[in-house]
Amino acid sequence: MSTVSGAVEFSDAPMLKEKIAAGVLPSIEERLPETPMIVQPANMLGKYGGTWRMGMRRGRDHALLIRTIGYENLMRWNPEWTSVIPNIAKSYTVNDDATEYVFYLRPGMRWSDGDFFDADDIMFWYEHVATDPVLSQDDDIWFFSGGEKAKVEKRGSRCCIYF
């Protein structure tokens, strides 16, 4: 089954067809957000299947996982790695002195189990992961400014502010 959003056609991965037919997995129309993030392939569309092998050592190698497997951040690098672009966020604003960032989430985003992804999920991460002293050490320098850890507030179901 396929669906069209704008000028782009989406189709299910072949390995999902049985689950969709059995009603275990919703149709693609029900799984996609209203405005999906569309990534233009560098050379060609990929192929389904295969084995991905990679090695990790220790220390900060977890960044490899963040950049590859767990790469669904509010913002992402463009394919050339020259600027950041919205990803989970559909858009964002920054105040004049760059001390406040407001992120507007893509409407209709869902978790793999079908539940909606919204600002409550960002707040869960902030309140139970980012500010937990066991899970997030003070060496998470990306989340500090002026020696203080950033704060996050919810502003509606699809909006969070970082300051």
Long-range contacts (C-beta under 8 A, 24 or more apart in sequence): 1-27, 1-28, 2-28, 3-27, 3-28, 3-29, 3-32, 5-32, 5-35, 5-36, 8-38, 10-36, 13-48, 14-48, 15-48, 15-49, 26-114, 30-114, 31-110, 31-114, 32-108, 33-106, 33-107, 33-108, 33-109, 33-110, 34-106, 34-107, 34-108, 35-90, 35-106, 35-107, 35-108, 36-106, 37-86, 37-87, 37-88, 37-106, 39-79, 40-79, 42-79, 74-103, 88-117, 99-145, 99-163, 100-161, 100-162, 100-163, 101-161, 101-162, 101-163, 102-155, 102-159, 102-160, 102-161, 102-162, 103-159, 103-160, 103-161, 103-162, 104-158, 104-159, 105-158, 105-159, 105-160, 106-158, 107-158, 118-157, 118-158, 119-154, 119-155, 119-156, 119-157, 119-158, 119-159, 119-160, 120-154, 120-157, 122-152, 122-154, 122-160, 123-152, 123-154, 123-160, 126-152
